[in-house]
Amino acid sequence: MGGITDPEEKREAITQTFYKDVFGRLVEESGAKHILQGTILTDVDGTVAGIKRQHNVFEQFGIGPGKTFGYKVIER
């Protein structure tokens, strides 16, 4: 994240790094088709309200992780 100073750009860089590179590699190696993650209501509320986007909130913005990353993210 060197050189990135904007908080929103940092969040996007973290999202891409973990969901595409790290989790994507683990999904590929394991043959998994889904990732289950805990998403707390305040993350969803803050993101939807435009306060700040959380790195782990996808469906509320119409982001399809299956198409974007190659696997389904189940947010609970």
JOMO-V390405 format. One line per field, one symbol per residue. ss: DSSP state (h for helix, s for strand, l for the rest). phi: phi as a letter, one per 20 degrees, with the letter a starting at -180 (. if undefined). burial: b if it has 24 or more other ideal C-beta (glycine too) atoms within 12 Angstrom, else e. A space follows every 50 residues. Layout:
ss=???
phi=???
burial=???
//
This chain:
ss=llllllhhhhhhhhhhhhhhhhhhhhhhhhlllsssslllhhhhhhhhll llllllllhhhlllhhhhhllssssl
phi=.gnedfgfffgfffgffffeeffgfffffenfdccdcecfgfffgffffn faeefdddgfdmeeggffdnbedeec
burial=eeeeeeeeeebeeebeebbeeebbeebeeeeeeebeeebeeebeeebeee eebbbbbbeeeebebeeebebebebe
//
